């Protein structure tokens, strides 16, 4: 149990205050901005690295990941599973990139993203993204215009940030 708690503290999901105890981390505007800016930069870098490695098999895997996410969303029962499926979808470019440090960075960021996605779901008052939320992402990732993909990532992340910022401001 101590080891698990220490790992959650290391990941930044719990805060340890000496002589006071453990607390669930409160997320601030600055935290959200940092998560979004880092995630945007990492995912754009991942797409630059994986772009030339996309094959029919890799693209079929991407589409299968999206189909699994859509099935979870449409079932509407398991918000945790929706988060896991969405992260699995986004992991595709990191895995395909073949860049070990990049993949390690992504995996290190994932627990913070799980925390963020839970807030994002609350902001949208639903158990996951909309079923069509990644259609454009899949289309561009399967296409021939890397610049359009990179621009889409930036716009998609900014839109999500704005929604979540409004939600925490209201809280």
C-alpha positions as CSV (number, residue, x, y, z in Angstrom):
1,X,0.0,0.0,0.0
2,X,2.8,2.4,0.9
3,X,4.4,1.7,-2.5
4,X,1.2,2.4,-4.3
5,X,0.7,5.7,-2.4
6,X,4.3,6.7,-3.1
7,X,3.7,6.0,-6.9
8,X,0.5,8.1,-6.8
9,X,2.5,11.0,-5.1
10,X,5.3,10.6,-7.7
11,X,2.7,10.8,-10.5
12,X,1.3,14.0,-9.0
13,X,-2.2,12.6,-8.4
14,X,-1.8,12.7,-4.6
15,X,-0.2,15.4,-2.5
16,X,1.6,14.4,0.7
17,X,1.7,17.1,3.3
18,X,3.9,16.2,6.2
19,X,2.1,15.8,9.5
20,X,-1.2,16.5,7.8
21,X,-1.8,13.5,5.5
22,X,-2.5,12.7,1.8
23,X,-4.8,14.7,-0.4
24,X,-6.1,14.3,-3.9
25,X,-4.5,16.8,-6.1
26,X,-6.5,19.9,-6.9
27,X,-6.1,20.9,-10.6
28,X,-5.5,24.5,-11.4
29,X,-5.7,26.6,-14.5
30,X,-1.9,26.5,-14.7
31,X,-2.0,22.7,-14.4
32,X,-4.5,22.4,-17.3
33,X,-2.5,24.8,-19.5
34,X,0.7,22.8,-18.8
35,X,-1.1,19.4,-19.6
36,X,-2.5,20.8,-22.8
37,X,0.6,22.5,-24.0
38,X,2.8,19.5,-23.3
39,X,0.3,17.0,-24.8
40,X,-0.1,19.1,-27.9
41,X,3.7,19.4,-28.4
42,X,4.2,15.6,-27.7
43,X,1.4,14.5,-30.0
44,X,2.5,16.8,-32.8
45,X,6.0,15.5,-32.4
46,X,4.7,11.9,-32.4
47,X,2.8,12.5,-35.7
48,X,6.0,14.0,-37.3
49,X,7.9,10.8,-36.2
50,X,5.3,8.3,-37.3
51,X,4.0,9.9,-40.5
52,X,6.3,8.0,-42.8
53,X,5.7,4.8,-40.9
54,X,1.9,4.6,-41.5
55,X,1.0,1.4,-43.3
56,X,-2.3,-0.2,-44.2
57,X,-1.9,-2.4,-41.2
58,X,-1.1,0.5,-38.9
59,X,-4.1,2.5,-40.2
60,X,-6.4,-0.5,-39.7
61,X,-5.2,-0.6,-36.1
62,X,-6.0,3.1,-35.7
63,X,-9.5,2.6,-37.1
64,X,-10.0,-0.4,-34.8
65,X,-9.0,1.6,-31.8
66,X,-11.5,4.3,-32.8
67,X,-14.2,1.7,-33.3
68,X,-13.6,0.3,-29.8
69,X,-13.9,3.8,-28.4
70,X,-17.1,4.5,-30.3
71,X,-18.6,1.1,-29.1
72,X,-17.8,2.1,-25.5
73,X,-19.3,5.5,-25.9
74,X,-22.4,4.1,-27.5
75,X,-22.8,1.6,-24.7
76,X,-22.7,4.6,-22.4
77,X,-22.1,2.6,-19.2
78,X,-18.4,2.9,-18.4
79,X,-16.8,6.3,-18.3
80,X,-13.5,4.8,-17.0
81,X,-13.4,2.5,-20.0
82,X,-14.1,5.4,-22.3
83,X,-11.1,7.3,-20.9
84,X,-8.9,4.2,-21.4
85,X,-10.2,3.7,-24.9
86,X,-9.6,7.3,-25.8
87,X,-6.0,7.2,-24.4
88,X,-5.4,3.9,-26.3
89,X,-6.5,5.7,-29.5
90,X,-4.1,8.6,-28.9
91,X,-1.3,6.2,-28.0
92,X,-1.3,4.9,-31.6
93,X,1.0,7.7,-32.9
94,X,3.4,7.4,-30.0
95,X,3.7,3.6,-30.4
96,X,4.0,3.9,-34.2
97,X,6.7,6.6,-33.9
98,X,9.2,4.1,-32.6
99,X,10.8,6.7,-30.3
100,X,11.4,5.2,-26.9
101,X,11.8,8.5,-24.9
102,X,8.7,9.9,-26.5
103,X,6.6,6.8,-25.6
104,X,8.0,7.0,-22.0
105,X,7.0,10.7,-21.8
106,X,3.5,9.8,-23.1
107,X,3.1,7.0,-20.6
108,X,4.3,9.3,-17.8
109,X,1.7,11.9,-18.8
110,X,-1.2,9.4,-19.0
111,X,-2.3,9.4,-15.3
112,X,-2.6,13.2,-15.5
113,X,-4.6,12.8,-18.6
114,X,-6.9,10.3,-17.0
115,X,-7.5,12.9,-14.2
116,X,-8.1,15.6,-16.9
117,X,-10.4,13.4,-19.0
118,X,-12.6,12.7,-16.0
119,X,-12.9,16.5,-15.5
120,X,-13.5,17.0,-19.2
121,X,-16.3,14.4,-19.1
122,X,-17.9,16.4,-16.2
123,X,-17.5,19.6,-18.1
124,X,-19.4,18.1,-21.0
125,X,-21.9,16.3,-18.7
126,X,-21.3,12.9,-20.5
127,X,-19.5,9.6,-20.0
128,X,-16.9,10.2,-22.7
129,X,-16.3,12.1,-25.9
130,X,-19.0,12.3,-28.5
131,X,-19.0,9.3,-30.8
132,X,-17.9,11.4,-33.8
133,X,-15.3,13.4,-31.8
134,X,-12.3,11.6,-33.5
135,X,-13.7,11.3,-37.0
136,X,-11.6,14.2,-38.4
137,X,-8.6,13.0,-36.4
138,X,-8.8,9.5,-38.1
139,X,-9.4,11.1,-41.5
140,X,-6.4,13.3,-41.2
141,X,-4.2,10.7,-39.7
142,X,-5.0,8.4,-42.6
143,X,-4.5,11.2,-45.2
144,X,-1.6,12.8,-46.9
145,X,-1.4,16.2,-45.3
146,X,0.8,16.3,-42.2
147,X,0.4,20.0,-41.8
148,X,-3.4,19.7,-41.6
149,X,-3.1,16.9,-39.0
150,X,-0.8,19.1,-36.9
151,X,-3.2,22.1,-37.2
152,X,-6.1,19.9,-36.2
153,X,-4.3,18.7,-33.1
154,X,-3.7,22.2,-32.0
155,X,-7.3,23.3,-32.6
156,X,-8.7,20.2,-31.0
157,X,-6.6,20.6,-27.9
158,X,-7.4,24.4,-27.6
159,X,-11.1,23.6,-27.8
160,X,-10.9,21.0,-25.1
161,X,-8.8,23.4,-22.9
162,X,-11.4,26.2,-23.3
163,X,-14.3,23.9,-22.3
164,X,-12.5,22.5,-19.3
165,X,-11.3,26.0,-18.2
166,X,-14.9,27.2,-18.2
167,X,-15.9,24.2,-16.1
168,X,-13.2,24.7,-13.4
169,X,-14.0,28.5,-13.3
170,X,-17.6,27.6,-12.6
171,X,-16.6,25.2,-9.8
